[in-house]
Amino acid sequence: MLNYGPFYRFFNSIKIDATVAGNILIASSLFAVIACFGNFEFKYEQINLKNKVERIAAHATTALLMLIIGISLIITQIMIDSLIGHFLLFTCTLILVYVSCVAYDFMDLLRAVR
């Protein structure tokens, strides 16, 4: 089982029943969806890449959105682990989702610099 440090310790320190875990999953999913919309709506082509401030702001924005997506997926994994136990296929799916989001962001940047 993957160990996510402080997240894992926090969620294991509190007693979570199925209802609470379901509510946490809904909230986590909502954050992930909002961050994904922001990430997929943002286009590097919309900024001036020659302007250092715009470029740094763009990278900071996408980094924060990736962080929110990653944290949401970690919380989802921990909740699923606490509800049904470790499910390798689900873990692999979450990893693929995150890798796909990061790859999409890099592809968008490559498209803009061409």
N, C-alpha and C positions, 0 to 999 in steps of 0.2 A: 504494500500500500504506500502511496506517495505521502510524504510528510511535508506539510506546508508551514512549518514553524509556528509563528504566533497565531495564525488563523486556525490551525488545527488544534492548538492548545486551548484557545478561547472556546471554540465550539464543543470541544470535549469536556471543558470545565463546567458547562451549564447543562442541565438536563433538558433535552429536547424531545418532545413527543411528536407524533406524526403531524399534528395540526400546525404546531409552531414551525417545524421543518418545512412544511408545505408553504406557509406564509413567507418564510425566508427565501425559499426557491422562487416564489412569485416576485418578490422585491428584487432579488438578484437578477432574475431574468429581465425585469423591466429596465434595470440599469444597463445590462448588456445590450438590450435592443436600442436604447437611446444612444449609447456610445457607438453602436454599429451604424445607426443612421447618420450620426455625425461624421464618422470615419468614411463612410461610403459617399456621403454628399460632398465632402471636402475634396477639392481638386487642386493639385499643385499648379495646373495650367492657369488658375484664376489669380495667381500672385506673380509678382515680379521677382524671379529668382535671383536677379542681379542685385536686388536691394537686400542687404544683410539683415536688417530688422525684420522685414517681411519673411525672409527665409527662416530665421530663428523662431519667429512666432509660429510659422507653419509647422516646423519640426516639433516645437513644444506642444502645439495643439494635437498633432497626431500621436505624440508620445503619451500625453495624458489620456487620450481616448483609448489607446492600446493598453495602458495601465488599468483603466476602468474595466475594459473587456476581460483582461487577464484575471483581475481580482474577482469579478463576477463569476467567471468560469471556475476558479478555485473554490469559491463558496458553494457553487453548484455541486462540484465534485465531493466536497466534504459532506454536504447534506445528503447526497445520494449514498455515500459510504455509511452515514449514520442510519439511514432508513433501510437500505437493503443489503449493505455490506459492499465490499469491493467488487466492482463489475468492470473487468478489463476492457471490454468493447466500448463501454460508455467513456472510460478514461481516454482511450485512443481517439474517440470521436471528438471529445473536448479539445484534445491536443491538436487535432487536424483543423478544427474550427479556428483556433488561435493562430496557427501557422498560416492558414489561408488569409486571415485578416491582415497579418503582417506582410505577407507576400503581395497582397492587393495594394497595400500602401506603397511598397517599394516599386511595384510596377507602375503605379500612378506617378511616382517621382521620375522614373526612367522615361515615361511617356512625355513628361513636361520638359526634360532637359534635351530631348532630341531636337 
